[in-house]
């Protein structure tokens, strides 16, 4: 029984580390977007295209998050189904 609990805690820590890495990647992407916006401002103009690309990236991120939530649900089902 205790071994099972230990394994569960280990999985929980692993999920926490994964979430932390995801947050780190998100911050990294945010910094990159900031730099990109800076460059866009320096160039001047082309702002509409930049906004369009930004919306496109936002949709991509939303789909990515949706896939992650879906895979988490699948993981929960597999664990619970045993």
FIKERO-428518 format. One record per residue: chain; residue number from 1; x, y, z of N, C-alpha, C, CB in turn. Coordinates in steps of 0.02 Angstrom, whole numbers, plus 32768, in hexadecimal, padded with zeros to 4 digits. Glycine has a CB too. Layout:
REM FIKERO-428518
REC bagu kolti n.xx n.yy n.zz ca.xx ca.yy ca.zz c.xx c.yy c.zz cb.xx cb.yy cb.zz
REC    A   NUM    X    Y    Z     X     Y     Z    X    Y    Z     X     Y     Z
...
REM end
This chain:
REM FIKERO-428518
REC bagu kolti n.xx n.yy n.zz ca.xx ca.yy ca.zz c.xx c.yy c.zz cb.xx cb.yy cb.zz
REC    A     1 802A 7FC4 8000  8000  8000  8000 802C 803F 8000  7FD0  8000  803E
REC    A     2 805F 8041 802C  808A  807C  802F 80B2 8085 7FEE  80BA  8077  806A
REC    A     3 80C6 804D 7FD1  80EB  8051  7F92 80C0 8073 7F5D  8101  800A  7F7A
REC    A     4 8081 805F 7F59  8053  807D  7F28 804E 80C8 7F34  800D  805C  7F2C
REC    A     5 8047 80DC 7F74  8043  8123  7F84 8082 8148 7F6E  8038  812D  7FCF
REC    A     6 80BB 8129 7F79  80FA  8147  7F64 80FC 8152 7F19  8135  811C  7F7B
REC    A     7 80E5 811F 7EF4  80E5  8125  7EAC 80B7 815E 7E97  80CE  80E3  7E8B
REC    A     8 807E 8163 7EB8  804E  8198  7EA8 806E 81DC 7EB5  800D  8191  7ED3
REC    A     9 8090 81E4 7EEE  80B1  8224  7EFC 80E6 8232 7EC7  80D1  8223  7F42
REC    A    10 810A 81FF 7EB1  813E  8208  7E7F 811E 8221 7E3E  8164  81C6  7E72
REC    A    11 80E7 8202 7E2A  80C4  821A  7DED 80AE 8261 7DF5  8088  81EC  7DDC
REC    A    12 8095 8272 7E30  807D  82B6  7E3D 80B7 82E7 7E36  805D  82BC  7E84
REC    A    13 80F1 82D6 7E53  812C  8302  7E4C 813F 8309 7E03  8168  82E7  7E75
REC    A    14 813C 82D2 7DDE  814E  82D4  7D97 811F 8303 7D72  814B  828D  7D78
REC    A    15 80DE 82FE 7D80  80AE  832B  7D5F 80BD 8373 7D71  8065  8319  7D73
REC    A    16 80CF 837F 7DB0  80DF  83C3  7DC7 811B 83DE 7DA0  80EC  83C5  7E13
REC    A    17 814F 83B4 7D9A  818B  83C9  7D74 8177 83D9 7D2C  81C2  8393  7D76
REC    A    18 814C 83AF 7D0F  8137  83BA  7CCA 8113 83FD 7CC4  8109  8380  7CB1
REC    A    19 80E6 840B 7CF3  80C2  844C  7CF2 80F4 8485 7CF8  808E  8450  7D2B
REC    A    20 8126 847D 7D23  8159  84B1  7D2C 817E 84BD 7CEB  818B  849E  7D65
REC    A    21 8192 8487 7CCA  81B5  848E  7C89 8187 84B2 7C57  81CA  8449  7C6D
REC    A    22 8147 84A1 7C57  8118  84C1  7C28 8114 850B 7C37  80D2  84A0  7C2E
REC    A    23 8110 851E 7C77  810D  8565  7C88 814D 8587 7C71  8104  856F  7CD5
REC    A    24 8186 8566 7C79  81C6  8583  7C64 81C5 858E 7C18  8201  8554  7C78
REC    A    25 81AE 855C 7BF2  81AB  8564  7BA9 817D 859E 7B98  8192  8523  7B88
REC    A    26 8145 85A4 7BBB  8115  85DA  7BAE 8137 861E 7BB9  80D6  85D3  7BDA
REC    A    27 815C 8624 7BF1  817F  8663  7BFE 81B2 8671 7BC7  81A3  8661  7C43
REC    A    28 81D5 863D 7BB0  8206  8645  7B7B 81E5 865F 7B3C  822A  8602  7B6D
REC    A    29 81AD 8640 7B29  8188  8657  7AEE 8172 869F 7AF6  814C  862A  7AE0
REC    A    30 815D 86B1 7B33  8146  86F5  7B40 817F 8726 7B34  812B  86FC  7B89
REC    A    31 81BB 8716 7B4D  81F5  8741  7B42 8203 8748 7AF8  8234  8725  7B66
REC    A    32 8200 8710 7AD3  820C  8713  7A8B 81DA 8740 7A68  820A  86CD  7A6D
REC    A    33 819A 873B 7A7D  8167  8766  7A5F 8176 87AF 7A6D  8121  8754  7A79
REC    A    34 818C 87BE 7AAB  819D  8804  7ABC 81D3 881E 7A8D  81B4  8809  7B05
REC    A    35 8208 87F6 7A84  823F  880A  7A58 8224 8816 7A11  8277  87D3  7A57
REC    A    36 81FA 87E8 79FA  81DE  87EE  79B7 81B6 882F 79B1  81B0  87B1  79A7
REC    A    37 818E 883E 79E3  8167  887D  79E1 8195 88B9 79DF  8137  8881  7A1F
REC    A    38 81CB 88B7 7A07  81FB  88EE  7A07 8215 88F9 79C0  8236  88DF  7A37
REC    A    39 822C 88C3 79A0  8247  88C8  795D 8212 88E5 792E  825E  8883  7944
REC    A    40 81D5 88CE 7935  819F  88E5  790A 8197 8931 7912  815B  88C1  791A
REC    A    41 8198 8948 7950  8191  8990  795D 81CB 89B6 793D  818F  899F  79A8
REC    A    42 8208 899C 7944  8243  89BE  7927 823C 89C2 78DC  8283  8999  793B
REC    A    43 8227 898C 78BC  821E  898E  7873 81E7 89BF 7861  820D  8948  7858
REC    A    44 81B4 89C2 788B  817C  89EE  787C 8153 89CE 7845  8194  8A35  7867
REC    A    45 8111 89D5 7848  80E6  89B8  7815 80E5 896C 781B  80FE  89CC  77D0
REC    A    46 80BE 894D 77EE  80B8  8904  77F1 8095 88ED 7830  80FD  88E4  77EC
REC    A    47 8078 891B 7855  8058  890A  7895 801C 88DC 788B  8042  8949  78B8
REC    A    48 7FF7 88E7 7856  7FBB  88BE  784B 7FCF 8875 7840  7F92  88D9  780E
REC    A    49 8003 886B 7818  801A  8826  780D 8030 8807 784F  8054  8824  77D9
REC    A    50 8053 882E 7877  806B  8815  78B8 802F 8800 78E3  8095  884A  78DD
REC    A    51 7FFC 882A 78E5  7FC1  8818  790D 7FA1 87D9 78F3  7F8D  8852  790D
REC    A    52 7F9F 87D1 78B1  7F82  8795  7893 7FAB 8758 78A9  7F80  879A  7845
REC    A    53 7FED 875D 78A5  8017  8725  78BA 800C 8717 7904  8062  8734  78AC
REC    A    54 8005 874C 792C  7FFB  8743  7974 7FBA 871C 7980  7FF8  8788  7998
REC    A    55 7F85 872E 795D  7F46  870A  7965 7F4F 86C1 7950  7F0E  872A  793B
REC    A    56 7F74 86B6 791A  7F80  8671  7903 7FA5 864A 7939  7FA9  8672  78C0
REC    A    57 7FD9 8667 7956  7FFE  8645  798A 7FD2 8637 79C6  803B  866F  79A0
REC    A    58 7FA6 8668 79D6  7F79  865F  7A10 7F4D 8622 7A03  7F4E  869F  7A1C
REC    A    59 7F32 861C 79C7  7F08  85E2  79B7 7F31 85A2 79BD  7EEA  85E8  796F
REC    A    60 7F6E 85A2 79A5  7F99  8567  79AA 7FA4 8554 79F3  7FDD  8574  7988
REC    A    61 7FB3 8586 7A1D  7FBE  8577  7A64 7F7F 855A 7A83  7FD3  85B7  7A8A
REC    A    62 7F46 8575 7A70  7F07  855C  7A8B 7EFE 8513 7A78  7ECB  8587  7A72
REC    A    63 7F0B 8502 7A39  7F05  84BC  7A24 7F36 8491 7A4B  7F12  84B5  79D8
REC    A    64 7F73 84AA 7A55  7FA7  8484  7A79 7F8F 8476 7AC0  7FEA  84AB  7A7A
REC    A    65 7F75 84AA 7AE2  7F5C  84A0  7B26 7F24 846D 7B27  7F43  84E3  7B43
REC    A    66 7EF8 8470 7AF5  7EBF  8442  7AF1 7EDA 83FA 7AEC  7E91  8453  7AB5
REC    A    67 7F0D 83F0 7AC1  7F2A  83AD  7ABA 7F47 8396 7AFC  7F61  83AC  7A83
REC    A    68 7F69 83C2 7B20  7F87  83AF  7B60 7F51 839B 7B92  7FB1  83E8  7B7D
REC    A    69 7F1B 83C2 7B96  7EE5  83B1  7BC4 7EC8 836D 7BB1  7EAD  83E7  7BC4
REC    A    70 7EC0 8361 7B70  7EA4  8322  7B58 7ED2 82E8 7B6E  7E9B  8322  7B0B
REC    A    71 7F13 82F0 7B63  7F41  82B9  7B75 7F41 82AE 7BC0  7F89  82C9  7B5C
REC    A    72 7F39 82E4 7BE8  7F36  82DB  7C31 7EF8 82B2 7C43  7F34  831F  7C55
REC    A    73 7EBF 82C2 7C23  7E82  829C  7C31 7E8D 8253 7C1F  7E46  82B9  7C0A
REC    A    74 7EAC 8245 7BE6  7EB9  8200  7BD2 7EE5 81DE 7C06  7EDB  81FE  7B8C
REC    A    75 7F19 8201 7C1E  7F45  81E5  7C51 7F1F 81D4 7C90  7F7E  8216  7C61
REC    A    76 7EF3 8201 7CA5  7ECB  81F4  7CE2 7EA1 81B6 7CD8  7E9F  8230  7CF3
REC    A    77 7E81 81B0 7C9D  7E56  8177  7C90 7E7F 8136 7C92  7E34  817E  7C4B
REC    A    78 7EBA 8136 7C73  7EE3  80FA  7C73 7EF6 80E6 7CBA  7F23  8104  7C48
REC    A    79 7F08 8117 7CE3  7F1D  8108  7D27 7EE1 80ED 7D4F  7F3B  8147  7D49
REC    A    80 7EA8 810F 7D48  7E6D  80FB  7D6E 7E4F 80BA 7D56  7E39  8131  7D6B
REC    A    81 7E58 80AB 7D16  7E39  806F  7CFA 7E58 802E 7D11  7E3C  8072  7CAF
REC    A    82 7E94 8031 7D2E  7EB6  7FF4  7D44 7E94 7FD6 7D7F  7EFF  8002  7D54
REM end
